[in-house]
Amino acid sequence: MTERRDEPLVLGIETSCDETGVGIVRGTTLLADAVASSVDEHARFGGVVPEVASRAHLEAMVPTIDRALKEAGVSAKDLDGIAVTAGPGLAGALLVGVSAAKAYAYALGKPLYGVNHLASHICVDQLEHGPLPEPTMALLVSGGHSSLLLSEDITSDVRPMGATIDDAAGEAFDKIARVLNLGFPGGPVIDRYAREGDPRAIAFPRGLTGPRDPAYDFSFSGLKTAVARWIEAKRAAGEEVPVRDVAASFQEAVVDVLTRKAVRACKDEGVDHLMIGGGVAANSRLRALAQERCEAAGIRLRVPRPKLCTDNGAMVAALGAEMVARNRAASSWDLSADSSLPVTDPHVPGHGHGHDHDHVHEVSKENLYS
């Protein structure tokens, strides 16, 4: 491990989807986590509209940063760095965050760190349970991603073990909620209905669990279709749809596959820790089943509290602080948003910049921001 610098103070900006998140951390201690969500503006469309999200980020950015600084009780000039999600995510939304981060970093004369959204979801657990063990197996489940990742070093070495080949788990939750007329977003509402239903009521398929299927990849498209057809058949026959049982049985099919594959990957790789992150990690049944299966396998489970599982600025600040602590090279001013940034790039370093943050000293502009 690279020699660490003590407890860096870092501000993180997250705008990959519909949440404008600004977090401030000192080392692995969370000082502020301010979020402005545009989810209500998307609800009437039944999903996130990129242009609406980008405009909402633009309006929310400065007030949310000011709120975070006030909440943390720190001055912007005291920061050791500015971190921002450079990708993956919605291109327009990411651009707003990257542009804002550059402006603040330039005005303050601070190093800029473009970091990976998925690696940030893993790193946020440090704010809850302390430094990540190395290696860590991570199961990330959200609206856009279902991935199994092995992290040897969260700042430089993240290896994809498996991923979704079609719909991510979160997308499947949204689509089934829509078919059941439960609204958007689907995750929390299906979780709520499922608590009162029977998870064994309907035998929905478990995708990619056959002996010849890829061991760590996920597929939820067939499950989504099977559930939708089951509901349609009930309605066509004039029968009432047992919403709670459908929600519980669908949810069980998703979390059964997720936890089974994650525990298998831990065993196969000899890793005794499993971290679960991303928006779907807030799901109560996923947490319970993962705990049960990890205990049975002798694996220690780490899941951040629900607020840190959904997209937030704290996770970006956490990874940024780790970059500073391990003296990773800062990003250069030509940092760009990359909507398909691979998880194998936990951060986007500068071009030809060493560990002394030359790009900051070229333009020390602290006087621009009082």
C-alpha positions as CSV (number, residue, x, y, z in Angstrom):
1,M,0.0,0.0,0.0
2,T,1.2,3.5,-0.8
3,E,2.2,5.7,2.2
4,R,-0.9,7.6,3.4
5,R,-1.3,11.3,4.1
6,D,-3.3,12.1,7.2
7,E,-7.0,12.7,7.1
8,P,-7.5,14.8,3.9
9,L,-10.5,17.1,3.7
10,V,-12.3,16.5,0.4
11,L,-15.5,17.7,-1.2
12,G,-17.2,15.3,-3.6
13,I,-19.7,16.1,-6.4
14,E,-22.1,13.4,-7.8
15,T,-24.4,14.1,-10.8
16,S,-24.4,10.8,-12.7
17,C,-28.2,10.5,-12.7
18,D,-31.0,12.5,-11.0
19,E,-29.4,13.3,-7.7
20,T,-27.2,16.3,-7.2
21,G,-25.1,15.0,-4.3
22,V,-22.4,17.0,-2.5
23,G,-20.4,15.3,0.3
24,I,-17.6,16.4,2.5
25,V,-15.3,14.0,4.3
26,R,-12.2,14.2,6.4
27,G,-10.4,10.9,5.8
28,T,-13.0,8.3,6.5
29,T,-15.3,10.6,8.6
30,L,-18.4,12.0,7.0
31,L,-18.9,15.7,7.7
32,A,-21.7,16.6,5.3
33,D,-24.0,14.8,2.9
34,A,-26.2,17.2,1.0
35,V,-28.6,15.9,-1.7
36,A,-31.0,17.7,-4.1
37,S,-33.1,15.1,-5.9
38,S,-35.1,15.7,-9.1
39,V,-36.9,12.3,-8.8
40,D,-40.4,14.0,-8.5
41,E,-39.8,15.8,-11.8
42,H,-39.2,12.4,-13.5
43,A,-42.0,10.5,-11.8
44,R,-44.6,11.7,-14.3
45,F,-42.5,10.3,-17.1
46,G,-42.1,7.0,-15.4
47,G,-38.3,7.2,-15.6
48,V,-35.4,9.5,-15.6
49,V,-35.3,12.1,-18.5
50,P,-31.7,13.1,-19.1
51,E,-32.4,16.7,-20.2
52,V,-34.6,17.3,-17.1
53,A,-31.9,15.8,-14.9
54,S,-29.1,18.0,-16.4
55,R,-31.1,21.2,-16.0
56,A,-32.0,20.3,-12.4
57,H,-28.3,19.7,-11.6
58,L,-27.4,23.1,-13.0
59,E,-30.0,24.8,-10.8
60,A,-29.1,22.8,-7.6
61,M,-25.3,22.8,-7.8
62,V,-24.2,26.0,-6.1
63,P,-26.9,25.9,-3.4
64,T,-26.1,22.3,-2.6
65,I,-22.3,22.9,-2.4
66,D,-23.0,25.9,-0.1
67,R,-25.3,23.8,2.1
68,A,-22.6,21.0,2.4
69,L,-19.9,23.5,3.4
70,K,-22.2,25.0,6.0
71,E,-23.2,21.6,7.3
72,A,-19.6,20.5,7.6
73,G,-18.6,23.8,9.2
74,V,-15.6,24.2,6.9
75,S,-14.4,26.8,4.5
76,A,-13.9,26.0,0.8
77,K,-10.3,27.3,1.0
78,D,-9.5,24.6,3.7
79,L,-10.3,21.7,1.3
80,D,-7.4,19.4,0.2
81,G,-9.1,18.5,-3.0
82,I,-12.3,18.4,-5.1
83,A,-13.6,15.0,-6.4
84,V,-16.3,14.5,-9.0
85,T,-18.0,11.6,-10.7
86,A,-16.5,11.5,-14.2
87,G,-18.5,8.4,-15.3
88,P,-20.3,6.2,-15.9
89,G,-23.7,7.9,-16.1
90,L,-25.8,10.2,-18.2
91,A,-23.5,12.3,-20.4
92,G,-25.3,15.6,-19.9
93,A,-25.7,15.2,-16.1
94,L,-22.1,14.2,-15.7
95,L,-20.9,17.2,-17.6
96,V,-22.7,19.6,-15.2
97,G,-20.8,18.0,-12.2
98,V,-17.4,17.9,-14.0
99,S,-17.7,21.5,-15.1
100,A,-18.7,22.6,-11.6
101,A,-15.8,20.6,-10.0
102,K,-13.3,22.2,-12.4
103,A,-14.6,25.7,-11.7
104,Y,-14.3,25.2,-7.9
105,A,-10.9,23.5,-8.1
106,Y,-9.6,26.2,-10.4
107,A,-10.9,29.1,-8.4
108,L,-9.6,27.6,-5.1
109,G,-6.3,26.4,-6.5
110,K,-7.0,22.8,-5.4
111,P,-6.3,19.4,-7.0
112,L,-9.2,17.9,-9.0
113,Y,-10.0,14.2,-9.0
114,G,-12.3,12.6,-11.6
115,V,-13.5,9.4,-10.1
116,N,-15.5,6.3,-11.1
117,H,-19.1,6.1,-9.9
118,L,-19.0,2.4,-9.3
119,A,-15.7,2.5,-7.3
120,S,-17.3,5.3,-5.3
121,H,-20.2,3.1,-4.3
122,I,-17.7,0.6,-2.9
123,C,-15.5,3.2,-1.1
124,V,-18.5,4.8,0.7
125,D,-18.5,1.9,3.1
126,Q,-15.3,3.2,4.6
127,L,-17.5,6.0,6.1
128,E,-19.6,3.4,7.9
129,H,-17.3,0.5,8.8
130,G,-13.7,1.9,8.5
131,P,-11.0,1.1,5.9
132,L,-11.9,-1.5,3.3
133,P,-10.2,-4.9,3.6
134,E,-8.0,-5.7,0.7
135,P,-9.2,-7.5,-1.3
136,T,-12.9,-6.7,-1.0
137,M,-15.6,-8.4,-3.1
138,A,-18.4,-5.9,-3.9
139,L,-21.9,-6.6,-5.2
140,L,-23.2,-3.3,-6.7
141,V,-26.9,-3.2,-7.5
142,S,-28.7,-0.1,-8.8
143,G,-31.0,1.2,-11.5
144,G,-28.2,1.2,-14.0
145,H,-25.8,-1.5,-12.8
146,S,-25.7,-5.0,-11.4
147,S,-22.0,-5.9,-11.0
148,L,-19.7,-8.2,-9.0
149,L,-16.3,-6.5,-8.6
150,L,-13.1,-7.6,-6.9
151,S,-11.1,-4.7,-5.5
152,E,-7.5,-5.2,-4.5
153,D,-7.0,-1.4,-4.1
154,I,-10.0,0.9,-4.5
155,T,-7.8,3.7,-6.0
156,S,-6.2,1.7,-8.7
157,D,-7.2,-2.0,-9.0
158,V,-10.9,-2.9,-9.4
159,R,-11.6,-6.1,-11.5
160,P,-15.0,-6.9,-12.9
161,M,-16.0,-10.5,-12.1
162,G,-19.5,-10.4,-13.5
163,A,-22.2,-7.9,-14.7
164,T,-25.8,-7.8,-16.0
165,I,-26.1,-8.8,-19.6
166,D,-29.5,-7.0,-20.0
167,D,-31.7,-5.2,-17.4
168,A,-30.0,-4.1,-14.2
169,A,-31.8,-5.2,-11.0
170,G,-33.1,-1.7,-10.3
171,E,-34.5,-1.4,-13.8
172,A,-36.4,-4.6,-13.3
173,F,-37.9,-3.3,-10.0
174,D,-39.0,-0.1,-11.8
175,K,-40.6,-2.0,-14.7
176,I,-42.5,-4.5,-12.5
177,A,-43.7,-1.6,-10.3
178,R,-45.0,0.0,-13.5
179,V,-46.9,-3.1,-14.6
180,L,-48.4,-3.4,-11.1
181,N,-49.3,0.4,-11.2
182,L,-47.3,1.1,-8.1
183,G,-45.5,4.2,-9.4
184,F,-41.9,5.2,-9.8
185,P,-39.2,4.6,-8.4
186,G,-40.1,0.9,-8.1
187,G,-37.5,-0.4,-5.5
188,P,-38.9,1.1,-2.3
189,V,-42.5,0.4,-3.1
190,I,-42.0,-3.2,-4.1
191,D,-40.0,-3.7,-1.0
192,R,-42.9,-2.3,1.0
193,Y,-45.6,-4.5,-0.6
194,A,-43.3,-7.6,-0.5
195,R,-43.2,-7.5,3.3
196,E,-46.8,-8.4,3.4
197,G,-46.6,-11.1,0.6
198,D,-45.5,-14.7,0.3
199,P,-42.1,-15.0,-1.5
200,R,-42.9,-18.7,-2.3
201,A,-46.4,-18.0,-3.7
202,I,-45.2,-17.9,-7.4
203,A,-42.2,-19.7,-8.8
204,F,-40.6,-17.1,-11.0
205,P,-37.4,-18.0,-13.0
206,R,-33.9,-17.5,-11.7
207,G,-31.9,-16.2,-14.7
208,L,-28.4,-17.5,-15.6
209,T,-28.3,-20.1,-12.8
210,G,-27.9,-23.2,-15.0
211,P,-24.7,-25.3,-14.9
212,R,-23.5,-24.0,-18.3
213,D,-24.4,-20.3,-17.6
214,P,-21.7,-17.7,-16.7
215,A,-21.0,-18.1,-13.0
216,Y,-21.1,-14.4,-12.0
217,D,-23.2,-12.7,-14.7
218,F,-26.8,-11.6,-14.2
219,S,-29.9,-11.5,-16.3
220,F,-33.2,-10.0,-15.2
221,S,-34.9,-9.5,-18.6
222,G,-36.5,-13.0,-18.7
223,L,-37.7,-12.7,-15.1
224,K,-39.2,-9.3,-15.9
225,T,-41.1,-10.8,-18.9
226,A,-42.2,-13.8,-16.9
227,V,-43.7,-11.6,-14.2
228,A,-45.4,-9.2,-16.7
229,R,-46.9,-12.2,-18.5
230,W,-48.2,-13.8,-15.3
231,I,-49.9,-10.5,-14.4
232,E,-51.4,-10.1,-17.9
233,A,-52.8,-13.7,-17.8
234,K,-54.5,-13.0,-14.4
235,R,-56.0,-9.8,-15.7
236,A,-57.1,-11.4,-19.0
237,A,-58.9,-14.1,-17.0
238,G,-60.7,-11.4,-15.0
239,E,-58.9,-12.4,-11.8
240,E,-57.5,-10.1,-9.2
241,V,-53.7,-9.8,-9.2
242,P,-52.3,-10.6,-5.7
243,V,-50.0,-7.6,-5.7
244,R,-48.2,-8.4,-2.4
245,D,-47.5,-12.0,-3.4
246,V,-46.3,-10.9,-6.9
247,A,-44.0,-8.3,-5.3
248,A,-42.6,-10.8,-2.8
249,S,-42.1,-13.6,-5.3
250,F,-40.4,-11.3,-7.9
251,Q,-38.2,-9.7,-5.2
252,E,-37.2,-13.1,-3.9
253,A,-36.2,-14.2,-7.4
254,V,-33.9,-11.2,-7.8
255,V,-32.2,-11.3,-4.4
256,D,-31.8,-15.1,-4.5
257,V,-29.7,-14.8,-7.6
258,L,-27.7,-11.8,-6.5
259,T,-26.8,-13.2,-3.1
260,R,-26.1,-16.7,-4.4
261,K,-23.6,-15.5,-7.1
262,A,-21.9,-13.0,-4.7
263,V,-21.3,-15.7,-2.0
264,R,-20.1,-18.1,-4.7
265,A,-17.6,-15.5,-6.0
266,C,-16.3,-14.9,-2.5
267,K,-15.7,-18.6,-2.0
268,D,-14.1,-19.1,-5.4
269,E,-11.7,-16.2,-4.9
270,G,-11.0,-17.0,-1.2
271,V,-12.3,-13.5,-0.1
272,D,-13.8,-13.4,3.4
273,H,-15.6,-10.0,3.0
274,L,-18.6,-9.0,0.9
275,M,-19.6,-5.4,0.5
276,I,-23.0,-4.6,-1.0
277,G,-23.7,-1.1,-2.4
278,G,-25.9,0.8,-4.9
279,G,-29.5,1.9,-4.6
280,V,-31.0,-1.7,-4.5
281,A,-28.7,-2.4,-1.5
282,A,-31.3,-0.4,0.5
283,N,-33.7,-3.4,-0.1
284,S,-34.6,-5.0,3.2
285,R,-34.9,-8.6,1.8
286,L,-31.5,-8.3,0.0
287,R,-29.8,-7.3,3.2
288,A,-31.5,-10.1,5.2
289,L,-30.8,-12.9,2.7
290,A,-27.2,-11.7,2.2
291,Q,-26.6,-11.7,6.0
292,E,-28.1,-15.2,6.3
293,R,-26.0,-16.7,3.4
294,C,-22.8,-14.8,4.4
295,E,-23.0,-16.1,8.0
296,A,-23.5,-19.7,6.7
297,A,-20.4,-19.3,4.5
298,G,-18.2,-17.6,7.1
299,I,-18.1,-14.3,5.1
300,R,-18.3,-10.9,6.8
301,L,-21.0,-8.7,5.2
302,R,-20.6,-5.0,5.0
303,V,-23.6,-2.9,3.9
304,P,-23.7,0.9,4.3
305,R,-26.9,2.5,5.7
306,P,-29.6,3.0,3.1
307,K,-28.9,6.7,2.6
308,L,-25.3,5.9,1.6
309,C,-26.3,3.2,-0.8
310,T,-28.2,5.5,-3.2
311,D,-26.3,8.0,-5.3
312,N,-24.7,10.6,-3.1
313,G,-21.7,13.0,-2.9
314,A,-20.3,11.4,0.2
315,M,-19.2,8.3,-1.7
316,V,-17.4,10.5,-4.3
317,A,-15.7,12.5,-1.5
318,A,-14.7,9.2,0.2
319,L,-12.9,7.9,-2.9
320,G,-11.4,11.4,-3.5
321,A,-10.0,11.4,0.1
322,E,-8.5,7.9,-0.5
323,M,-6.9,9.3,-3.7
324,V,-5.3,12.2,-1.8
325,A,-4.3,9.9,1.2
326,R,-2.5,7.5,-1.2
327,N,-0.9,10.4,-3.2
328,R,-2.6,9.4,-6.5
329,A,-2.1,11.8,-9.4
330,A,-4.7,14.5,-9.7
331,S,-6.8,14.8,-12.9
332,S,-5.8,17.4,-15.5
333,W,-8.0,20.4,-16.6
334,D,-9.0,18.5,-19.8
335,L,-10.8,16.0,-17.6
336,S,-14.0,14.9,-19.5
337,A,-17.2,13.2,-18.6
338,D,-17.2,9.6,-19.9
339,S,-20.7,8.1,-19.8
340,S,-19.2,4.6,-20.2
341,L,-16.1,4.9,-18.0
342,P,-15.0,1.3,-17.3
343,V,-14.8,0.3,-13.6
344,T,-11.2,-0.8,-14.3
345,D,-10.5,3.0,-14.2
346,P,-11.3,3.9,-10.5
347,H,-10.1,7.4,-11.4
348,V,-9.0,9.5,-14.4
349,P,-5.5,10.8,-13.8
350,G,-3.9,13.8,-15.4
351,H,-1.7,13.8,-18.5
352,G,1.9,14.0,-17.4
353,H,1.1,15.3,-13.9
354,G,3.0,13.8,-11.0
355,H,2.0,13.7,-7.3
356,D,2.8,17.4,-6.8
357,H,-0.4,18.6,-8.5
358,D,1.5,20.8,-11.0
359,H,-1.8,21.9,-12.6
360,V,-2.8,23.6,-9.4
361,H,0.4,25.5,-8.9
362,E,0.3,26.8,-12.5
363,V,-2.9,28.7,-11.5
364,S,-3.0,29.2,-7.8
365,K,-6.2,31.2,-7.8
366,E,-7.3,31.2,-4.1
367,N,-8.2,34.9,-4.4
368,L,-11.0,34.0,-6.8
369,Y,-13.1,32.4,-4.0
370,S,-13.4,34.1,-0.7
